[in-house]
Amino acid sequence: MGRFGNLSFERIPPLGVPLRFFLTAPWLGAAAGVALVLWGGAALTMRWAPETLAVVHLVTLGFLLTVMAGAVYQVMPVLTGVPLPGAAALGPWVHAGVLAGALLAPAGLAGVRWAAAAGTAVLGAALAVFLAQGFAAAARVGWRHESGRSVAMALVALAVTAGLGLHLLAGHAGWGVLARQLTDLHWVWALAGWLGLLVMGVGFQVVPMFQVTPPYPKPVTCCLPAALLGLLALWSGTRGVPAAEVAAAALIGLAAATFAAATLVLQQRRKRKVWDVTVAFWRLGMGALLAGLVAVAAARAAGDARLALLAGILLLAGWGVSLVSGMLYKIVPFLAWLHLQNVLVARSLLGRHRIPNMKQFVDDGRARLQFRLHAAALALLAAAPWAGDAAARLAGLLLALSFALLGVNLAAAARRYRHERARLDAAG
């Protein structure tokens, strides 16, 4: 398998398990853009605004969580050789629960109390099943595999994030007191923990493999994820002790900046210098991460709500959405190619039938256009806290178009796979 030699493909789930997550996620992101068009600047005024919470969670639950859950079903067996138990049987139910929760929770946060109640129940059940599957697989892997450890630690962070988030959502449903003081814990564990640790675990493998870079330095792969998880626990435990809390937060920022800098250095050392959409998304994402960390520090120092919104925009849309979008452009074509290759091998058709290479599943021109739409949307979003309502609505339009084009591009890859699979089935 060439540069895929360190990975295991014998126990991967059926293609439909991760693909249903990947194909639906962009359209929930597009819904966030449409909501921003409708609400305009009202969604970018303050962190507690119902409109802000709804738009943010359409992105975090609808796009990021959906893609990342699908990715865990796929990458755990590839990285470690151990699949999530019951992936084929339970994966569709988890997907349905996450999808329903990603629609109900934002509605609940926007003020629809029954939706908050239903979202708490549905999302809680789906995440409980998913986490049980993930931890069962992680227990079998142990700590022998660096990327596997990162995925296991990401699942720990997801459990913390989900517990805090569901408690807050239940408060919006009227089930007990709405504990807004938990919000910072929730979003830091979500972005730095769940997203950050999973991106590290996957990135340690896919950046060298798909972006054709040297491997990450050993101290980064062996130590950085565990250090980040430990720092998150330390920061959580020092809440209310200002000096210790600031020091722990600074170290979390340093850990994130270290990963960003290491990735950017590796990208500069790429063996192939041609333009690549995944490389472009990851460069934008790592730059946004570094800028977002600066904005977090500036917002804390100045006490400026607009700087706090800017930090959130850079970390969520700039870092999270960029990196996940870039990964989708490699993961979906690769999975389509891999499953077709497996058919060739299983039916002894190698040498007699050809299948598309990875770059033939997604049109490069459309991928480039989608990247430009995303970058333009990010620039307008970053300006919107100062530029006002018109900039927010235009940013929402570009965001919706960008997510929709991502969805179209991934659907085209899936159609190409189905066409090629039908051709191979007809050949015997």
C-alpha positions in Angstrom: 0.0 0.0 0.0 3.0 2.4 -0.3 2.7 5.3 2.1 -0.4 3.7 3.7 1.7 0.8 5.1 1.5 1.8 8.8 -2.3 1.7 8.7 -4.8 -1.2 8.9 -7.6 -1.6 6.4 -8.8 -5.1 7.2 -11.5 -4.2 9.7 -12.9 -0.9 8.3 -16.7 -0.5 8.5 -18.9 -0.5 5.4 -18.6 2.7 3.5 -22.1 3.7 4.3 -21.3 4.1 8.0 -19.0 7.1 7.9 -20.3 8.4 4.6 -23.8 9.2 5.9 -22.2 11.5 8.5 -19.9 13.2 5.9 -22.6 13.8 3.3 -25.2 15.3 5.6 -22.9 17.5 7.7 -22.3 20.3 5.1 -26.0 20.9 4.8 -26.3 21.6 8.5 -23.4 24.0 8.1 -25.3 25.7 5.3 -28.3 26.0 7.6 -26.1 28.0 9.9 -25.3 30.4 7.1 -29.0 30.8 6.2 -29.7 31.5 9.9 -27.0 34.2 9.9 -28.6 35.8 6.7 -32.0 35.9 8.4 -30.7 37.2 11.8 -27.8 39.3 10.6 -25.9 41.3 13.2 -28.2 40.1 16.0 -26.3 36.8 15.8 -23.0 38.5 16.3 -23.6 40.9 19.1 -23.0 39.0 22.4 -22.2 35.4 23.3 -25.4 34.9 25.3 -27.8 36.0 22.5 -30.2 33.2 21.5 -29.4 33.8 17.8 -25.7 33.5 18.5 -26.1 30.3 20.4 -28.3 28.8 17.6 -25.8 29.7 14.8 -22.8 28.4 16.8 -24.4 25.1 17.6 -25.6 24.5 14.0 -21.9 24.6 13.2 -20.6 22.8 16.2 -23.2 20.0 16.4 -24.5 20.0 12.8 -21.2 20.2 11.0 -18.2 19.5 13.3 -19.7 16.8 15.6 -21.4 15.1 12.7 -18.2 14.8 10.7 -16.0 14.0 13.7 -18.3 11.2 14.8 -18.2 9.7 11.4 -14.4 10.1 11.3 -14.0 8.2 14.6 -16.0 5.2 13.1 -13.5 5.2 10.3 -10.2 6.2 11.8 -10.2 4.0 14.9 -10.0 0.7 13.0 -7.6 2.3 10.4 -5.2 3.7 13.0 -5.4 0.9 15.6 -6.9 -2.1 13.8 -9.7 -2.1 16.4 -13.2 -1.2 15.1 -15.9 0.4 17.2 -18.2 -2.5 18.2 -21.6 -2.6 16.4 -20.5 0.1 13.9 -22.7 -1.2 11.1 -25.7 -1.8 13.3 -25.6 1.2 15.6 -23.9 3.8 13.4 -27.0 4.7 11.5 -28.9 5.2 14.8 -26.2 7.4 16.2 -26.2 9.4 13.0 -30.0 9.8 13.2 -29.7 10.9 16.8 -26.9 13.4 16.1 -28.7 14.8 13.1 -32.0 15.3 15.1 -30.1 16.7 18.0 -28.2 19.1 15.8 -31.5 20.5 14.6 -33.4 20.4 18.0 -30.6 21.9 20.2 -30.1 25.1 18.2 -33.9 25.6 18.1 -33.9 25.1 21.9 -31.1 27.5 22.4 -33.0 30.1 20.3 -35.9 29.9 22.8 -38.1 26.9 21.7 -38.3 25.1 25.1 -39.8 21.8 23.8 -37.0 21.6 21.3 -34.4 22.0 24.1 -36.0 19.2 26.0 -36.2 16.9 23.0 -32.7 17.8 21.9 -31.3 17.0 25.4 -32.9 13.5 25.3 -32.1 12.6 21.7 -28.6 14.0 21.6 -27.8 12.5 25.0 -28.9 9.1 23.9 -27.0 9.2 20.6 -23.8 10.4 22.3 -24.1 7.8 25.1 -24.2 5.0 22.5 -21.3 6.6 20.5 -19.1 7.1 23.5 -19.8 3.6 24.8 -18.7 2.2 21.4 -15.6 4.5 21.4 -14.5 3.6 24.9 -15.0 -0.1 24.3 -12.7 0.1 21.2 -10.2 2.3 23.1 -10.1 -0.2 26.0 -9.0 -2.9 23.5 -6.4 -0.7 22.0 -4.8 0.4 25.3 -2.0 3.0 25.1 0.3 1.3 22.6 -0.5 3.5 19.6 0.1 7.3 19.6 -2.8 8.2 17.3 -5.1 5.8 19.0 -4.2 7.4 22.4 -5.1 10.8 20.9 -8.5 9.5 19.7 -9.2 7.9 23.1 -8.3 11.2 24.9 -10.5 13.1 22.4 -13.4 10.8 23.5 -12.7 11.7 27.1 -12.9 15.3 26.2 -16.1 14.7 24.2 -17.7 13.1 27.3 -16.8 16.2 29.4 -18.1 18.5 26.6 -21.3 16.5 26.2 -22.0 16.4 29.9 -21.6 20.1 30.3 -23.5 20.9 27.1 -26.4 18.7 27.9 -26.6 20.1 31.4 -26.8 23.6 29.9 -29.3 22.5 27.2 -31.5 21.0 30.0 -31.4 24.4 31.7 -32.8 26.0 28.5 -35.6 23.4 28.6 -36.5 24.4 32.1 -35.1 21.3 33.8 -33.3 22.9 36.7 -31.2 26.1 36.9 -29.5 27.3 33.7 -25.8 27.2 34.9 -24.2 29.8 32.6 -21.0 29.7 34.6 -20.3 26.3 33.0 -20.2 27.9 29.5 -16.5 28.6 29.4 -15.7 25.0 30.6 -18.0 23.7 27.8 -16.6 25.6 24.9 -12.9 25.1 25.9 -13.3 21.4 26.4 -15.2 21.3 23.0 -12.6 23.2 21.0 -9.3 22.5 22.7 -10.3 19.0 23.9 -12.6 17.2 21.6 -11.7 19.0 18.4 -8.1 19.6 19.2 -7.2 16.1 20.4 -9.1 14.4 17.5 -7.4 16.7 14.9 -4.0 15.9 16.5 -4.7 12.1 16.5 -5.9 12.1 12.9 -3.4 14.8 11.7 -0.4 12.9 12.9 -1.2 10.3 10.2 -3.1 12.1 7.5 -0.8 15.2 7.2 2.3 13.2 6.2 0.2 10.7 4.2 -2.1 13.0 2.2 -0.1 16.3 2.2 3.2 14.4 1.5 5.2 16.0 4.4 7.8 14.6 6.7 6.3 13.0 9.9 5.6 15.2 13.0 8.5 15.4 15.5 8.4 12.6 18.0 8.0 14.9 21.0 4.9 16.3 19.4 3.2 13.0 18.7 4.1 11.3 22.0 3.7 14.1 24.4 1.5 17.0 23.1 -2.0 15.3 23.3 -1.4 14.0 26.9 -0.1 17.4 27.9 -3.1 19.2 26.4 -5.5 16.9 28.2 -3.7 17.3 31.5 -3.7 21.1 31.1 -7.4 21.1 30.4 -8.0 19.2 33.6 -5.6 21.6 35.5 -7.4 24.7 34.1 -10.8 23.3 35.0 -9.6 22.6 38.6 -8.1 26.1 39.0 -11.3 28.0 38.0 -11.8 30.7 40.6 -8.0 31.0 41.4 -7.1 33.8 38.9 -3.3 33.4 38.7 -3.4 29.7 38.4 -6.3 29.8 35.9 -4.5 32.3 33.7 -1.3 30.3 33.8 -3.1 27.1 32.8 -5.0 28.8 30.0 -1.7 30.2 28.7 -0.2 26.8 28.6 -3.2 25.4 26.8 -2.7 28.2 24.2 1.0 27.3 24.0 0.2 23.6 23.3 -2.3 24.6 20.6 0.2 27.0 19.1 2.9 24.3 19.1 0.7 22.0 17.0 -0.1 24.8 14.6 3.5 25.8 14.2 4.6 22.2 13.7 2.0 21.7 11.0 2.9 24.9 9.2 6.6 23.9 9.2 5.8 20.5 7.8 3.7 22.0 5.1 6.6 24.2 4.1 8.6 21.0 3.6 6.1 19.3 1.4 7.6 17.1 -1.4 4.9 18.2 -3.8 4.6 22.0 -4.2 1.4 22.0 -6.4 -1.7 23.7 -5.0 -3.9 21.3 -3.0 -7.2 22.2 -1.4 -6.6 20.3 1.8 -3.2 22.0 2.3 -4.9 25.4 1.6 -7.6 24.7 4.2 -5.1 23.5 6.8 -2.8 26.5 6.3 -5.8 28.8 6.7 -7.0 26.9 9.7 -3.6 26.9 11.5 -3.2 30.6 10.7 -6.7 31.2 12.2 -5.8 29.2 15.3 -2.8 31.3 15.9 -4.7 34.5 15.3 -7.6 33.3 17.5 -5.2 32.6 20.4 -4.0 36.2 20.1 -7.6 37.4 20.0 -8.5 35.4 23.2 -5.6 37.0 25.0 -6.5 40.5 23.7 -10.2 40.1 24.6 -9.3 39.0 28.2 -6.9 41.9 28.6 -9.2 44.5 27.2 -12.6 43.1 28.3 -13.9 43.8 24.8 -16.9 41.8 23.8 -16.2 42.3 20.1 -12.7 40.8 20.5 -14.2 37.9 22.3 -16.6 37.3 19.3 -13.6 37.6 16.9 -11.8 35.0 18.9 -14.7 32.6 18.7 -15.1 33.2 14.9 -11.4 32.5 14.3 -11.4 29.4 16.4 -14.7 28.0 15.2 -15.1 29.0 11.6 -11.4 29.7 10.9 -9.8 26.8 12.6 -12.4 24.1 13.2 -14.4 24.4 10.0 -11.3 24.9 7.8 -9.5 21.8 9.1 -12.5 19.5 9.0 -13.4 20.7 5.5 -9.9 20.1 4.3 -9.9 16.6 5.8 -13.1 15.7 4.0 -11.6 16.4 0.6 -9.0 13.6 1.3 -11.0 11.2 3.4 -14.1 10.8 1.2 -12.2 10.2 -2.1 -9.7 7.9 -0.3 -12.5 5.8 1.2 -14.2 5.6 -2.2 -11.0 4.5 -3.8 -10.2 2.1 -1.1 -13.6 0.3 -1.2 -13.4 0.0 -5.0 -9.8 -1.4 -4.7 -11.1 -4.0 -2.2 -13.7 -5.0 -4.7 -11.0 -5.5 -7.4 -9.0 -7.6 -5.0 -11.9 -9.7 -3.7 -13.1 -10.5 -7.3 -9.7 -11.0 -8.9 -10.3 -8.0 -11.2 -6.9 -6.3 -10.7 -5.2 -5.6 -14.0 -8.5 -6.2 -15.9 -10.5 -3.2 -14.7 -9.3 0.3 -13.7 -10.8 2.5 -11.1 -10.5 6.3 -10.7 -7.6 7.7 -8.7 -8.3 9.8 -5.6 -8.1 13.2 -7.5 -10.8 12.1 -10.0 -13.6 11.9 -7.4 -13.8 15.6 -6.7 -13.5 18.3 -9.4 -10.5 20.4 -8.5 -12.0 23.6 -9.8 -15.1 23.3 -7.7 -13.0 22.5 -4.6 -10.9 25.6 -5.2 -14.1 27.7 -5.6 -15.4 26.3 -2.3 -12.2 27.2 -0.5 -12.4 30.8 -1.8 -16.0 31.1 -0.7 -15.0 29.8 2.7 -12.1 32.2 3.0 -14.2 35.2 1.9 -16.9 34.2 4.4 -14.3 34.0 7.2 -12.9 37.4 6.4 -16.4 39.0 6.5 -17.3 37.1 9.7 -14.1 38.4 11.3 -15.1 42.0 10.3 -18.8 41.7 11.2 -18.5 42.6 14.9 -17.3 46.0 13.8 -18.8 46.3 10.3 -22.4 45.6 11.4 -25.5 44.0 10.0 -24.8 44.0 6.3 -21.4 42.3 6.7 -23.0 39.7 8.9 -25.7 38.9 6.4 -23.3 38.8 3.5 -21.0 36.5 5.5 -23.9 34.2 6.2 -24.7 34.1 2.5 -21.1 33.2 1.6 -21.0 30.7 4.4 -24.2 29.0 3.2 -22.9 28.9 -0.4 -19.5 27.5 0.8 -21.1 24.7 2.9 -23.6 23.9 0.1 -20.8 23.6 -2.5 -18.9 21.3 -0.1 -22.0 19.2 0.1 -22.3 19.1 -3.7 -18.6 18.2 -4.1 -18.8 15.3 -1.6 -22.1 14.1 -3.1 -20.4 14.0 -6.5 -17.7 11.8 -5.1 -20.3 9.4 -3.7 -22.1 9.3 -7.0 -18.8 8.5 -8.8 -18.2 5.7 -6.3 -21.7 4.2 -6.9 -21.2 4.4 -10.7 -17.9 2.6 -10.5 -19.2 0.1 -8.0 -22.1 -0.7 -10.4 -19.7 -1.1 -13.2 -17.5 -3.6 -11.2 -20.6 -5.5 -10.1 -21.7 -5.9 -13.7 -18.2 -7.2 -14.6 -18.5 -10.0 -12.0 
